[in-house]
Amino acid sequence: MENENKIEAETHLTIDPAVVQLQAANEELQRRKADAEKDRELFRELYGKASAHVGEVTKENNELLEQVTILEGKVNDGLVLIRGTYEERIRRLEEDVEKWKGMYGMLLERDKKMEGEDYRKRAALEPEIRAENLKLRDELDALSADYERMEKVLEQLGEQELNQLGEQEKVLKDTVDHAGVVESMIH
């Protein structure tokens, strides 16, 4: 019996450190499990936020693309409208110039045929016709300059708006790319 007590005491001594060690390992594993569950919840929350942000950014990006399309259409329509207006004004001025040239040519022909009296009339009308002709040419030159200036202004405005939208699109794309990196880290 003494031998049995001795074996039991030795077993008890060898079991106690093993139990303590197992308990310590169990506690460490329980702590790691709790930390892992906290990390999992954090990643779920971050994933949810990232997914929501990606959805918002995608929606905003689509809205910006729609705005770009609308603005490009407006710029093109504006250019067509201005071009058409100025081309019509230039056409009418050119017609007036041709009309006055025709009148001048007709008066000149008539004067050649009538030489005497018509010569004096032509001499009296020539400064007036010449002034009208110069006036019309000046108006034509001014309208042409206005047309070119307006076309450049519209092009600059269109380019500025497109550049601004391009910068916004780049920022959104960088944000979406960053969200994609976070999402890929989660998975």
C-alpha positions in Angstrom: 0.0 0.0 0.0 2.8 2.3 0.7 4.0 1.7 -2.8 0.6 2.6 -4.2 0.6 5.9 -2.2 4.0 6.6 -3.5 3.0 6.1 -7.1 -0.1 8.1 -6.6 1.9 11.0 -5.0 4.4 10.9 -7.9 1.5 10.8 -10.4 -0.1 13.7 -8.6 3.1 15.7 -8.8 3.6 15.0 -12.5 0.0 15.7 -13.3 -0.2 19.1 -11.5 2.4 20.8 -13.7 0.9 19.3 -16.8 -2.6 20.5 -15.8 -1.2 23.9 -15.0 0.5 24.1 -18.3 -2.7 22.9 -20.1 -4.8 25.4 -18.2 -2.3 28.2 -19.2 -2.4 27.0 -22.8 -6.2 26.9 -22.7 -6.4 30.4 -21.3 -4.1 31.7 -24.0 -6.1 30.0 -26.7 -9.3 31.4 -25.2 -7.8 34.9 -25.3 -6.6 34.4 -28.9 -10.1 33.2 -29.8 -11.7 36.3 -28.3 -9.1 38.6 -30.1 -9.8 36.8 -33.4 -13.6 37.2 -32.9 -13.0 41.0 -32.2 -10.9 41.2 -35.3 -13.5 39.4 -37.3 -16.2 41.8 -36.1 -13.9 44.8 -36.9 -13.2 43.5 -40.4 -16.9 42.8 -41.0 -17.7 46.4 -39.9 -14.9 47.8 -42.1 -16.1 45.6 -45.0 -19.6 46.9 -44.6 -18.4 50.5 -44.5 -16.2 49.9 -47.5 -19.0 48.3 -49.4 -21.3 51.1 -48.6 -18.7 53.7 -49.5 -18.0 51.9 -52.8 -21.7 52.0 -53.6 -21.8 55.7 -52.8 -18.7 56.4 -54.9 -20.0 54.4 -57.8 -23.3 56.2 -57.7 -21.6 59.6 -57.5 -19.2 58.6 -60.3 -22.2 57.6 -62.5 -23.9 60.9 -61.7 -20.7 62.8 -62.7 -20.4 60.8 -65.9 -24.0 61.7 -66.7 -23.2 65.4 -66.0 -20.2 65.2 -68.2 -22.3 63.8 -71.0 -25.0 66.5 -70.5 -22.3 69.3 -70.4 -20.6 68.0 -73.5 -23.9 68.0 -75.3 -24.7 71.5 -74.1 -21.2 72.7 -75.2 -21.7 71.1 -78.6 -25.2 72.5 -79.0 -24.0 76.0 -77.9 -21.2 75.9 -80.4 -23.6 74.8 -83.2 -26.1 77.6 -82.2 -23.5 80.3 -82.1 -21.8 79.1 -85.2 -25.2 79.1 -87.0 -26.1 82.6 -85.7 -22.8 84.1 -86.8 -22.7 82.3 -90.1 -26.2 83.6 -90.8 -25.2 87.2 -89.9 -22.1 86.9 -92.0 -24.1 85.5 -94.9 -26.6 88.4 -94.7 -23.7 91.0 -94.6 -22.0 89.4 -97.5 -25.3 89.6 -99.4 -25.6 93.2 -98.5 -22.0 93.8 -99.7 -22.8 92.0 -103.0 -26.0 94.0 -103.4 -24.1 97.3 -102.9 -21.4 96.1 -105.2 -24.1 95.3 -107.8 -25.7 98.7 -107.4 -22.3 100.3 -107.7 -21.5 98.3 -110.8 -24.9 99.1 -112.3 -24.4 102.8 -111.6 -21.0 102.6 -113.1 -22.4 101.0 -116.2 -25.2 103.4 -116.5 -22.7 106.3 -116.1 -20.6 104.9 -118.9 -23.6 104.8 -121.2 -24.8 108.3 -120.2 -21.5 109.9 -119.6 -22.6 113.4 -119.0 -25.2 113.9 -116.4 -24.8 110.4 -114.9 -21.1 111.1 -114.4 -22.0 113.9 -112.0 -24.6 111.8 -110.3 -22.2 108.9 -109.9 -19.6 111.3 -108.6 -22.1 112.4 -106.0 -23.1 108.9 -105.0 -19.7 107.3 -105.0 -18.6 108.6 -101.6 -21.9 107.4 -100.1 -21.6 104.0 -101.7 -18.0 103.7 -100.8 -18.7 104.6 -97.2 -21.5 102.1 -97.0 -19.3 99.5 -98.5 -16.5 100.2 -95.9 -19.1 100.2 -93.1 -20.4 96.8 -94.2 -16.8 95.4 -94.5 -16.0 96.7 -91.0 -19.2 95.1 -89.6 -18.2 91.9 -91.4 -14.7 92.0 -89.9 -16.1 92.8 -86.4 -18.6 89.9 -86.6 -15.9 87.5 -87.8 -13.7 88.5 -84.9 -16.6 88.2 -82.4 -17.4 84.8 -83.9 -13.8 83.6 -83.4 -13.7 85.0 -79.9 -16.9 83.4 -78.8 -15.9 80.1 -80.3 -12.6 80.2 -78.3 -14.5 81.1 -75.1 -16.9 78.2 -75.5 -14.1 75.8 -76.2 -12.2 77.1 -73.1 -15.4 76.7 -70.9 -16.0 73.3 -72.2 -12.4 72.3 -71.6 -12.4 73.7 -68.1 -15.6 71.8 -67.2 -14.2 68.6 -68.6 -10.9 69.1 -66.7 -12.8 69.7 -63.5 -14.9 66.6 -64.0 -11.8 64.6 -65.0 -10.1 65.6 -61.7 -13.2 64.7 -59.7 -13.4 61.4 -61.6 -9.7 60.7 -60.7 -10.3 61.4 -57.0 -13.3 59.1 -57.1 -11.4 56.4 -58.9 -8.6 56.6 -56.4 -11.1 56.3 -53.6 -12.8 53.3 -55.3 -9.3 51.7 -55.8 -8.5 52.3 -52.1 -11.8 50.7 -51.1 -11.0 47.8 -53.4 -7.7 47.3 -51.6 -9.4 47.3 -48.2 -12.0 44.9 -49.5 -9.4 42.5 -50.9 -7.6 42.6 -47.5 -10.8 41.6 -45.8 -11.3 38.6 -48.1 
